[in-house]
Amino acid sequence: SLLDGVYFATVTLSTVGYGHMAPRSRTTRLRLCPMLVFGVISVGSITSFLVDSVKTRMETCSWLRRCGRRRRIGLSLLMLLAFAACSGSALGAAGGEEWSWHEAVYFALVTMTTVGYGDYAPVRSDLQKTLAVFLIWASITLLAALFGFVSAEVESIEASLATSLAKMKLMRSRVGQRVLMCCKAYVCLDSLVPILAIVA
């Protein structure tokens, strides 16, 4: 069906790969190879566009703009975990699964990180497959946005440390110059003492 095709393409191109669906014939496998190469590259470009859109919206949001970068990271992480809990529970319920909350969160996080072990797979109903397609694309975008915020924070910390290190080096060289001047003055005074004693 069309839904199965969209579901298979999403699971394959997002690199989740639960392992419950795979091409069986040699011809299908050969046809799939170019799709994998070009598809994953295309998915990377699409995901990059979506991440930029999400980050732009989050950065222009008035209450988020007032938050520092670290708060944005925390909020993104909380949003991601809340999304994992809600989507995992919804997927479990849509397929008639009796997952506990930790199984639902586990499934959602395994899907979000594109690990896809295959011990839990959304294949029981069409609604579950449809929700899985949404979960995969939304979670990859949210996770990439979170990584973008973390990366920006790390770069900011590195820049701050580099500035502090440069200031410390400058201060050390100034202190060293003053100590050297004091030592030279002491040596000069020390050599003047015998001459002053002779004159006196």
Secondary structure, DSSP 8 states (H G I E B T S, - for coil): -HHHHHHHHHHHHTT---SS----SHHHHHHHHHHHHHHHHHHHHHHHHHHHHHHHHHHHSHHHHTS-HHHHHHHHHHHHHHHHHHHHHHHHHHTT----HHHHHHHHHHHHTT---SSS---S-HHHHHHHHHHHHHHHHHHHHHHHHHHHHHHHHHHHHHHHHHHHHHHHHHHHHHHHHHHHHHHHHHHHHHHHHHH-
